[in-house]
Amino acid sequence: QVQLVESGGGLVQAGGSLRLSCAASGRTFVSYVMAWFRQAPGKEREFVAAMHWSGGRTLYADSVKGRFTISRDDAKNTVNLEMNGLKLEDTAVYYCAAELSLEPTISEESNKYDYWGQGTQVTVSS
């Protein structure tokens, strides 16, 4: 049974940094795309970043490019999201997701992802 568990959320001032982690378990994720999405109150869930677990190819939303970095830790079986230069508009619940994919492309569509974590709140204050 696949489980994705996010951690690392919290309250941070604008300009600050946070590191989110997604602990993945239940199977080998070598053929998966691992992604981060976020959802702010009253808004649609939106794509943030993703990577192929095996190949390391990454994709970022324009809104976070240059500020966020997605990476994996094979030893801990985690996917991490390093968030720097946080802005008020980054406030949201952040979700980890996994998609079984043998394609080289990475999807930004949430309905393509098979498994989801419960989310972790990130709040950026002024």
Secondary structure, DSSP 8 states (H G I E B T S, - for coil): --EEEEE--EEEETT--EEEEEEEESS--TTEEEEEEEE-TTS--EEEEEEETTT--EEE-TTTTTTEEEEEETTTTEEEEEE-S--GGG-EEEEEEEEE--SSS----GGG--EE---EEEEEE-
